[in-house]
Amino acid sequence: MVSKKLSNPLSFQDIINRLIKLQFLKWGQIISCWQEEVVKILEQILPVPYITINRLDKVTETAVKQHLQTWVDGEHTIGDIAENLKNC
């Protein structure tokens, strides 16, 4: 049904647009899923974030400095940090 109406059946964008038009999916669902997958991939290929003392000393905003000291410590993943920011 969907593939018959696609201009290019191999185009991911065409498939997604058609599924949205048919109301099988919403853009919010797609974006949320995409963001989760990107974070998982980044955590697999990037080192755990950390900040050096030299860089931390250059931060003048108190709230930002506290956030960096707490979360960007080499122990938390990008996902942990993102979850914390989402809940703020």
C-alpha positions as CSV (number, residue, x, y, z in Angstrom):
1,M,0.0,0.0,0.0
2,V,2.6,2.5,1.0
3,S,5.2,1.4,-1.5
4,K,2.8,1.8,-4.5
5,K,2.4,5.6,-3.8
6,L,6.1,6.4,-3.2
7,S,8.0,8.3,-5.9
8,N,11.2,6.5,-4.9
9,P,10.6,3.4,-2.8
10,L,14.3,3.3,-1.7
11,S,14.1,6.9,-0.2
12,F,13.9,6.8,3.6
13,Q,12.4,10.3,3.6
14,D,9.7,9.3,1.1
15,I,8.8,6.3,3.3
16,I,8.7,8.4,6.5
17,N,6.6,11.2,4.9
18,R,4.1,8.7,3.6
19,L,3.8,6.9,7.0
20,I,3.1,10.3,8.6
21,K,0.6,11.3,5.9
22,L,-1.2,8.0,6.6
23,Q,-1.0,8.8,10.3
24,F,0.9,5.7,11.3
25,L,3.6,7.9,12.8
26,K,4.0,11.5,14.1
27,W,7.1,13.6,13.6
28,G,7.6,13.8,17.4
29,Q,7.8,10.0,17.6
30,I,10.4,9.9,14.8
31,I,12.5,12.7,16.3
32,S,12.4,11.1,19.8
33,C,13.5,7.7,18.5
34,W,16.2,9.3,16.3
35,Q,17.6,11.3,19.2
36,E,17.8,8.2,21.4
37,E,19.6,6.2,18.7
38,V,22.1,9.1,18.1
39,V,22.9,9.3,21.8
40,K,23.5,5.5,21.9
41,I,25.8,5.7,18.9
42,L,27.7,8.7,20.2
43,E,28.3,7.0,23.5
44,Q,29.8,4.0,21.7
45,I,32.2,6.0,19.6
46,L,33.1,9.0,21.7
47,P,35.0,9.1,25.0
48,V,33.2,9.9,28.2
49,P,33.1,13.7,28.5
50,Y,35.3,15.5,31.0
51,I,36.7,19.0,31.5
52,T,40.2,20.0,32.5
53,I,40.9,22.3,35.4
54,N,42.3,24.9,32.9
55,R,39.0,25.0,31.0
56,L,36.9,25.0,34.2
57,D,38.8,28.0,35.5
58,K,37.7,30.0,32.4
59,V,34.0,29.4,33.2
60,T,32.6,32.5,34.9
61,E,28.9,31.5,35.3
62,T,28.5,29.9,38.7
63,A,25.6,27.6,37.7
64,V,27.4,26.4,34.6
65,K,30.6,25.8,36.6
66,Q,28.7,23.7,39.1
67,H,27.0,21.7,36.4
68,L,30.4,21.0,34.7
69,Q,31.9,19.9,38.0
70,T,29.0,17.6,38.8
71,W,28.3,16.1,35.4
72,V,31.3,16.5,33.1
73,D,33.6,14.5,35.3
74,G,34.6,11.6,33.2
75,E,32.2,9.3,35.0
76,H,28.9,10.3,33.4
77,T,27.9,9.5,29.8
78,I,26.5,12.0,27.3
79,G,23.1,10.3,27.9
80,D,23.3,11.0,31.7
81,I,24.1,14.6,31.1
82,A,21.3,15.0,28.5
83,E,18.8,13.4,30.9
84,N,19.8,15.7,33.6
85,L,19.5,18.8,31.4
86,K,16.1,17.5,30.1
87,N,14.8,17.3,33.7
88,C,15.9,20.8,34.6
